[in-house]
Amino acid sequence: MKYLLMVYQDEKKTLDMPKEDLTAVRAEYQAFVDDLKKKSQLLWNQGLQPTSAATTVRVREGKLSATDGPFAETKEQLGGEFLIEAKDLNVAIEVAGKIPSARWGSIEVRPPWNSEGNGGRGWILLRDREGPRRSPGPLGAGFGGGRRGYLRSWMGT
């Protein structure tokens, strides 16, 4: 089955992180990605730029509007995603627990609608039980290429 692992954390802490800490976390993320590739579990991944680069789109009464920034103010922001192949939800949860940001943020595990076996039903949110930490994030400003146009690559256009 396929599972989308969505990485949430406080992006401001990432941007304020000392360079040496950021370098260490990037190495941790690269080791995590390399391990998923070695096990043939990684189907796709992408870090996201900070929410200051976001545009929110709405259609109301047939009229399109686009505004700068995220839709809502939240404590944690979506910083990146991993699409993986896992035998079942338990295996996906184990993989999510290995994402470095799970230590200071949260990882939402959710099957896509077209996922085999459950029709896309079911999800779980893993939260940090040790309290807040400095957030190096999935490095949305540089991890995974830090490119705009992520939606186009996700949609395959």
Protein Blocks (a to p, Z undefined) as FASTA:
>chain_A
ZZdddddddfklmmmpcfklmmmmmmmmmmmmmmmmmnomafbdcddddfklpccdddee
hiacddedjfbdcfbdcfbdcddddfblmlmmmmmmmpmklmmmccdddddfklghjlop
acdddddfkbpaddebjolmlgghipghklmmmnoZZ
